[in-house]
């Protein structure tokens, strides 16, 4: 079997993607799967036509890999790929849309509003921001409606810092997602389907040293403490797993995903977002979960890829 | 890993930071974190992005075939020396050539320059590093222009020194500001790039050179003069280096990176013998010796190829590109944007309209497929948000114009966004 790992792309997360791609490629090679890495550029389609791989592993983060469009193109080329189809991918990538689906399925997610920047100029920023604070309260989390790696995200505890947070967010995306900020424990649930349906790997608890899981905290070894498995009691862990699996299924996802949640002091798990191309870098959460499960990343990825290749 | 039963549940303490050495690193490692901004620049080498962010000379302008044959012959005929370890101080023939080059700009035997006092380094960067190793203890103060070269900031930070910036204007370092700084701070040295400065593009005028030297002499302040771009003036000769005016009190650093090619990593320092001895001891401890191969290539190049014509070629090429950039900026940038007009070198320093932040603007620029370096990279004190460095040496004039067009769009968008939220702030 030969696998093409797509990594790089033109998104904000290109650097993360290149590292994810290399780790995926190395992991596959280590278990005897032929794998090579390519960028999503003008050479991709000719290469797929001339030398089609058995399957594509999408290690592209950001819009290129996650908004569904690339998957649509791969379908046009008749090349199987790992992960959800274009539609499900698009749904998960757009946080407001994903949250609406979660809410429909009674899966807890923080109250929110999503607003494109135009609304602020049309309706007046002061009026809109006042309304948001009145309705959702404080603290708030402001983040791009489409994005990852903590880019453009700010926790707002004081209404005076909300405008600056909006400006910072709109540097990354046309639409901002503003939601109630839930205090609690950050937990990541990595989900894989090895042939028997989606299963949750050990939960990873994230404790950034300065309290914010920003870009530096995610990608600098030494700045965050990760606990795998998470330090939650059994009943809570089980409930978190159920919530995460529900989220994965409700969005129509496939093969693998990562669900990011907050577990409140009451043990209630609230879903923040669902990732269809989870990071695979040296500090990423899914590989950590695989290791905590006593499994080999290469074997896990190889199994997933083999299933995808049969589609 | 331990597991304890607790109230019917299980708690295991399996925390990891994925860095086993956090309690063993030297203090100088503090603050080394993955940088969001640097990561965003990963797209800059995709062809879709017009990068005005690099600092790269246009090495494709070299006659690469000829250089290639030259290198081939060099190995064939002198491979046993060129590929061997050499002197820590650098090859004598290169040091002699370096003295010839310096004599062109007034740093000659009369001014105390001799091959014995030249130390060849791995690029100008290592020259800076050696100076820092020799002179800086943690907590020492360095005076530098504001803004200054990012590579120097990195060296001073690694030495745990404190950088105090002295402001510049269109004529370079402001002497009155230097005077104040010299009184307020007991600095180890003044680090200056007087000619076609990176990043500001400005040049210290003739009159100010004398004033700066007087101020430093009176204060007993050592001057570290970094001159990578002095030979890259367009339609003009730069004022003579500081070192050409003083035998003492100025160490002169330069490099072949822009006049020939950066890939060879060859630079040098000219310093008085007592210092030079220590520099040699330090560099030997650091790298053993600079690359004989790289030095041989440069020596042969200077000896056998028309390097002055090549230099003229670079001057012409970069002059055209500077013109393209200045024209594009003038035609396209929104009102309120200003910029320097360099007489040489590789960079323009732009100042954004009030209220804009060049670092915060980077994601917009990436989305618009243009890259630049935010001004904050060139200050140790967090300043620089209203500025950006734009490189013109590498992209073609058409790409430069396109890049400026995209950048202007980004600035407009940012202005509009801030206007929307200004009343709320």
Interface residues (C-beta under 8 A of the other chain):
Chain A: X8 X10 X11 X12 X13 X14 X15 X16 X18 X39 X41 X117 X120 X121 X124 X125 X126 X129 X151 X152 X162 X163 X164 X166 X167 X168 X170 X171 X172 X207 X214 X215 X216 X218 X219 X220 X221 X222 X223 X224 X225 X226 X227 X228 X229 X231 X232 X233 X234 X235 X236 X282 X283 X292
Chain B: X6 X7 X8 X9 X10 X11 X12 X13 X14 X15 X16 X17 X18 X19 X21 X22 X32 X33 X34 X35 X36 X38 X39 X40 X42 X43 X46 X48 X49 X360 X361 X362 X363 X364 X366 X367 X369 X414 X416 X417 X418 X420 X421 X423 X424 X425
